Amino acid sequence: MKQIVKYSFIAILFLFLLNTGLVAQLQIAHVVSDSIIPKMPAYQSAMSELQTYSTILQKQFEGKEAEMEAYYMNVIDKKKKGLLAPKEEKDAEAKLQEMEANLKKFGQDMEKQLYEKEGVLLKPIYEEYNQAIKDVSKENNYTYIIDKKLTLYSAGGIDATSKISAKLKINN
């Protein structure tokens, strides 16, 4: 019973607001972020910088991997020739395990560094994008601007994508 009263109250309140024109003042626009952000020059520059950074880290990883592989091949060669004493073989095995653990840790650190670098590079881009959304919203009296990909249903509506692109000086 309380639910019916609650929903009745909400319906009456909505009708009251509709009659007074307050609901009609709400203007909701949408934007297709995926068609703007990748076109921003700063984004393209950031992605290029991130790719360069990733390549540098990847080469470092491959260097460490090659070092481990060379050490392993050297140990195998010495073992085949009978040049390793049992203690040396055990030490070599321990060193290989340590090298493998260090390589795995470096790989994990590399992923973390890439993630952090991406965050640092993209933060000012998203701040600029969000400021453009705020500016377009104020200029056009939009109450809300939502990303279209987050919308479950829409029967048209106001597309603010081109206005935000223009604010960012991006040609669509």
C-alpha positions, 0 to 999 in steps of 0.5 A, spaced: 500 500 500 505 504 501 508 503 494 502 505 491 501 511 495 509 513 493 508 512 486 501 516 486 505 521 489 511 521 484 506 521 478 502 527 481 509 531 482 511 529 475 504 532 473 505 538 477 512 540 474 510 538 467 504 543 468 508 548 471 513 548 465 519 545 470 520 539 466 519 542 460 526 546 461 530 540 462 534 539 455 538 532 455 543 532 449 547 526 447 554 526 445 558 520 441 565 521 445 568 515 441 568 520 435 571 526 438 576 524 443 581 520 438 580 525 433 583 530 438 591 532 436 593 531 444 590 524 444 593 522 438 600 525 440 599 522 447 598 515 444 604 516 439 608 517 446 605 512 449 607 507 443 614 509 443 614 508 451 611 501 450 616 500 445 622 502 449 619 498 455 618 492 450 625 492 448 628 492 455 624 486 456 626 483 450 633 484 452 633 481 459 629 475 456 635 474 451 640 475 456 636 469 460 636 465 454 644 466 453 645 464 460 641 458 459 644 456 453 651 457 456 649 452 462 646 447 457 652 447 453 657 447 459 653 441 462 653 437 455 661 438 455 661 436 462 664 442 465 659 443 470 660 440 477 654 439 481 654 445 485 655 449 479 649 446 476 645 447 482 647 455 482 646 455 475 639 453 476 638 457 482 640 463 478 636 461 472 630 461 477 632 468 479 632 471 472 626 468 470 622 471 477 626 478 475 623 477 468 616 476 470 616 482 475 619 486 470 613 484 465 608 486 471 612 492 472 612 494 465 604 493 465 603 498 471 608 503 468 604 503 461 597 504 465 600 509 469 603 513 463 597 512 460 593 515 465 598 521 466 598 522 458 590 522 458 588 526 464 589 533 461 585 530 454 579 528 458 579 535 462 579 539 456 574 534 453 570 535 459 571 543 459 568 543 452 562 539 454 561 544 460 561 550 455 557 547 450 552 545 455 552 552 458 551 555 451 546 551 449 542 551 456 543 543 456 541 540 463 545 534 461 549 531 456 550 524 456 554 519 452 550 516 447 554 509 448 551 509 455 544 510 453 539 504 453 534 507 449 533 514 445 528 516 441 532 521 437 534 527 441 539 533 441 546 530 438 551 535 441 557 531 438 558 536 432 558 542 437 563 539 442 567 537 436 567 545 434 569 547 441 575 543 441 576 545 433 576 538 431 573 537 424 568 531 424 
